[in-house]
Amino acid sequence: MKLSGTAFEEGDNIPSKYTCDGENINPPLAISSVPKGAKSLTLIMNDPDSPSGTWLHWSIWNIAPDTQKIDEHSVPSGATEGKTSFGNIGYGGPCPGSGEHRYFFKIYALDTTFDLPITTDEEKLLRVMGGHILEQTELMGKYERVAKTC
């Protein structure tokens, strides 16, 4: 299975358009080589470099396994977005307090779907997914806020 970005490549900087300094919309993603037998996909985007612990920026579950892309500023039809560490439902872009942070977009092919409330956090989502993961992969991008001068 492969996850790639069309706005940035593995290890590159995430364009500010997709951060709190820009439009704060999700970047476009491409999904390929989903394993046969997958019943759904789950996407988790987090920042392990947050000083308060891993920060959840986005989670989506019950993505149809034949989904080949997630367009910019969109959610695949029929999928469910969860609550982020910002306390909101949906995408919350990179917004580090200081320094460069890494942002991991992780996609999981699962052998089931889930009926979960939108308030489900990353820890519970990962716990529920346990034993159902057929394959997983990730895409990592970086972001550092640039201090603005007057």
Order of alpha helices (4+ residues) and beta strands (2+ residues): beta-beta-beta-beta-beta-beta-beta-alpha-beta
